[in-house]
Amino acid sequence: MDETDVMEVDNMECDVCGERTFQEREGFYYCIECGTKKEQIRAVEISAEDTFNDTTKHSTQRTIKKPKIKTEENDITSWEFYNYVLRGFLQELLQMGAKPELKLMTLQVWAAYMSRMEVAFCKSNELGLPKLSVRALARDARIIYNHKQSKRKRERSDRKFQQPGDERANWREWRKTKRKLDESGYSGKDGELSESTLHASQSLKLQWSRNARKSLKEHMPLKHLDEHSLDSSGSMLCHKLRPTAGSLTSFDRHIYCLNITKLYVVLAIALNQVEDNIQLCDLLRLIDEDHLTSRNMLGYLPENVAAQGKTLLKQLEFGHQKDKCRYKFIRHHIAQMSRFIDMNGYQQPDLEGLTQRYVLELNLPPQLTSYVKSLMDVLPPKFAPIHGEHIYPRYEARVMAYIIYVLKLLFGLDDVKERQISDSAKTINKQLSQIDAQQPLLFVYTDWMQFVELRKVLVSHYSESFARRFGQSTQLGRKVDDFLIKERKQQEQDFCINDLTPTMQRTRENIAILFETLLKQQFGQSSADSLAKDHIEFQPSLTPAHSYFKRLLLLAGESELSVHIPSCMLVDHTERQLDPFKQPSSLLADYFAQHDISLRVEELACREDIQSVGIFQAISRLPQRHKEYRANCDIKTQTWIEELRRREKRPDFVFREPVANYGRQYQRIIHERAMRREQLERGNPFSEFKATPKYLLQMHNKEVPLDELASIQAFDECNMDPLNVPLELPRRQLEDSTAETVEPKLEYLSGQSEASTSQSQSEELVLKISNFDCWLLHGYLTRMTESDKRKVRTLFPCSFRWLLDTCAATIGVEWTVLYEQLLVIEVMFHHGIEDWSNHKNHLRLKYNIMNKDMNLLTKAFRDMCH
């Protein structure tokens, strides 16, 4: 062996042993260590005749590109790709605790969608091949029907000015011909198919779905469409077989364009049908927290398919899709999907279980769940589809609205009442702690507000998605750390799955070096230093705020965290007492009486400036009329300015009291309809209403009628004995706004007999509670502009605005969605019931409201409640 034949080839090593020294024989390079032939490199001899000059004969290296032969196993259609991803998402949900029935239900919903798309499970398909949809991908047409899309090549700019017989042009053509000959000879030796053989394979006529033919018919005749379907080479350039998204209707664009959003919609429908604990808001939160994300999408594919991940995602146009979804967006897509697959309806989840979960998430006492359940038993929500049969109901928002309504009844939420109640509870808790440290304390609303707000800050320090949902600002360094962790996970997955070329790997390493340099310049640390920080990776949970904070407390006891947890955050508000605020009880008073302390319960009325019911209304703009304007050239400047000042701009938003009434004729019609309805009810033996007996109560040396007491006792029927008065029926009387005979504050002694009240006590405590009268602000939020919604927020008390934003962020919806559900409850309980006293196991809805504003509100929200 001649020593001159042995050489080192730059940037090349043996695939078997890693040797970098090769020997050239017959134009190929062989490893001197193991004798393996290097297939990608050949030596080509160039003579003087080839170069058109007198250059001596020499050899050079040339890289031979193998023709890319893809097998049928590696080529998958877009439907098969999303089928793999859907299965991966389903496995993730099952690992998070979803019901096992979810797997079968997801298959049924996905099969129904594929059947309507005429992709699979379609009996009318004769060939058995999937039909192309409205915006079919070129990849699907190539894989299924062997149709290729011709590429429009731009003409080189230098060819316009080249002269015939140019030496450079001849040299370029010779190299191109020589390269094709070398590639054909290389492929022929290995026994592989050449490029010309691939083109010779049989192609089929394109099959279009019914909706696709209907859409393409608007652009070309069906006969011409058949000609395009037979054009396998893509030589016809007169029409595009893929219409733009803007030319389609909203329904066609959202349904027939397969993307990752459809997978979320299928999972949301399947979760509802199996009545799983994971609701729609929980699914969106899991997506936002990257527990279900497209970052791990290639891991759901088979290894031979995932090896072509970059090319696959590019051909599927995955870069144009959005990974995150909003509540309003996905509800709209669920409605369209259920209409498309012809669903019968939605399953109502367990509202009581949902209430328990939200009460735990907000760290409220569990007694609040029983209060909410009793309200639901009085007027059960039905979620009637008034906006359409396929509109997804707002189950989560309705349950959270019940919790807000109960807190509003118990504490007023008018910036004054809740503070007075909390101050009195603090005083009593202090006395209880001095007497017995094991005695359960009263619930303090202001302390709970501080606890929830600090919990937001602490958890947001370790969770970027949690901070983004609650609107908490975090340090920029924490955001960078969260981004680095996600990128590091995706990088590990890419290196394990994708077969990166050395050029791509060097490019990625250069970008990483540049990023590390910028990171050190900005923060003075590298990505390796960020790993040393106390990063916490939270597991998926249905109560994220509660679970995440409990884990922070556990880690704080074991190791040191970068944040300090104050002592007030160690208080468990779920163990506090809430019953004394609901109704007066003698248990607490008797306990203090054993220690010579008297307890006086005082009911607080609502603030005087917001006792009336308020109405907010967006005024519709008048249509602009075309008028003829003529310029007045003789007008003086001062006169023109005065005329402008006299013109008042019509407001877009008004706030007023409900004072509008109907005319006499329409009031007579309403009264006649009410009398006719009462006669029908009297003749019905199943609706016998009995009047509640009248009682006079002796209070402060006055006889006060029991039915005129300003107190709403609409909770658990087992504990409906607020004043120890024998009643035949439990009283659920809401306060009438016209009642003026009741004093704003009622003071009485609880749990003390007349003999014990006359005795002098050494100390007296005052427990202030609400009289269950709350402020009301009603209106329509559906067609209001964003500026008008901001004006409505200014009318809310600060404490109520904070609670509304916190509860809305907890379930991941906007505050307008939650407040609209709260309006449904308030309007029905305060204006939609005929008489709370005259009923027995049934409620009678009110239809004879003479106030026009209240009647229109009741009609609108009565349908939403039922």
Secondary structure, DSSP 8 states (H G I E B T S, - for coil): --GGGEEE-TT---TTT---EEEEETTEEEETTT--EEEEEEEEEE-HHHHTS----EEEEEE--------TTT---HHHHHHHHHHHHHHHHHHTT--THHHHHHHHHHHHHHHHTTSSS-TT-SS----B-TT--HHHHHHHH-----------GGGGG--TT-HHHHHHHHHHHHHHHHHHHHHHHHT---HHHHHTS------B-HHHHHHHTTTS-HHHHHHHHH-SS----SS-SS--GGGS-HHHHHHSS--HHHHHHHHHHHHHHTT-S--HHHHHHHHHTTSS-GGGGGGGS-HHHHTTHHHHHHHTTGGGS-S---HHHHHHHHHHHHHHTT--------HHHHHHHHHHHTT--THHHHHHHHHHHHS------SS-TT----HHHHHHHHHHHHHHHHH--SSSHHHHHHHHHHHHHHHHHHH-TTS--B--HHHHHHHHHHHHHHHHTT-HHHHHHHT----HHHHHHHHHHHHHHHHHHHHHHS---HHHHHHHHHHHHHHHHHHHHHHS--HHHHHTS--------SSHHHHHHHHHHHHHHHS--SS---GGGG--GGGSB-HHHHS--HHHHHHHHTTTEEEEEEEE---GGG-S-EEEEE--------------TT--HHHHHHHHHH-----SEEEE-S--B--HHHHHHHHHHHHHHHHHHHT-TT---------EEEETTEEEEGGG-S----S-GGG--TT----SS-------TT--SS-S--EEESS--HHHHHS--SEEEEEEEE-S----EEE--TT--HHHHHHHHHHS-HHHHHHHHHHHHHHT--HHHHHHHHHHHHHHHHHSBS-SSS-SS---B-----BHHHHHHHHHHHHHH-
